[in-house]
Amino acid sequence: MAKYVTHEELELSNQKILREMDKQFNSLDKKLDKMSANTDIKSEQINTKFEQVNTKFEKQKVWFFTTGISIVVASCTIIGFLIKFFK
C-alpha cells in the first residue's frame, strides 16, 4: 500500500529539512571563520618571526662593519706609530 502526503505536509517536511540544512551550513561557516582567524594569527606570528630574524641580521651587519672599520683604523694607527718609532 502506497502512502501519500498532502501538500501542506510536504511543505512542512521540506521547511524542516531546509532549516536543518541552514543550521548545518551556519555551523560550518562558524567553524571556517574560526579556522580562518586562527590561520591569520599564525600568519602574523610567522611574519613577526621573519622580522625578528631580519632585524637580527641587520644588527649583525652593522656590528660587522663597525668592527671591521675599527680594526682597520687601529691597524693604521699601530703601523703609523711603528713607522715613526723605527725612523
C-alpha positions in Angstrom: 0.0 0.0 0.0 1.4 3.4 -1.0 1.5 6.3 1.4 0.5 9.7 0.2 1.1 13.1 1.8 -0.7 16.4 1.4 0.9 19.5 0.0 0.9 21.0 3.5 2.7 18.1 5.0 5.2 18.0 2.2 5.9 21.8 2.6 6.3 21.3 6.4 8.7 18.5 5.8 10.7 20.5 3.3 10.9 23.5 5.6 12.1 21.3 8.4 14.8 19.8 6.2 15.8 23.3 4.9 16.0 24.7 8.5 18.2 21.8 9.5 20.4 22.3 6.4 20.7 26.0 7.3 21.8 25.2 10.8 24.4 22.8 9.5 25.7 25.4 7.0 25.8 28.1 9.7 27.7 25.8 11.9 30.1 25.0 9.1 30.5 28.8 8.4 31.4 29.5 12.0 34.0 26.7 12.0 35.5 28.0 8.8 35.6 31.6 10.3 37.4 30.3 13.4 39.9 28.4 11.2 40.4 31.5 9.1 41.0 33.7 12.1 43.4 31.1 13.5 45.3 31.0 10.2 45.6 34.8 10.2 47.0 34.8 13.7 49.5 32.1 12.7 50.5 34.0 9.6 51.1 37.2 11.7 53.2 35.2 14.1 55.3 33.9 11.3 55.7 37.4 9.8 56.8 38.6 13.2 59.4 35.9 13.4 60.8 36.8 10.0 61.0 40.4 11.0 62.9 39.5 14.2 65.4 37.4 12.1 65.8 40.3 9.6 66.4 42.8 12.4 69.0 40.4 13.9 70.8 40.2 10.6 70.8 44.0 10.3 72.3 44.3 13.7 74.9 41.8 12.9 75.8 43.5 9.7 76.2 46.9 11.5 78.3 45.2 14.1 80.5 43.5 11.4 81.1 46.8 9.6 81.8 48.7 12.8 84.3 46.0 13.9 86.0 45.9 10.5 86.4 49.7 10.4 87.7 49.7 14.0 90.3 47.0 13.1 91.4 48.9 10.0 91.8 52.2 12.0 93.6 50.5 14.8 95.9 48.7 12.4 96.7 52.0 10.5 97.4 53.7 13.9 99.7 50.9 15.0 101.6 50.8 11.7 101.9 54.6 11.7 103.3 54.5 15.2 105.8 51.7 14.3 107.0 53.6 11.2 107.6 56.7 13.3 109.2 54.7 16.0 111.7 52.9 13.7 112.8 56.0 11.7 
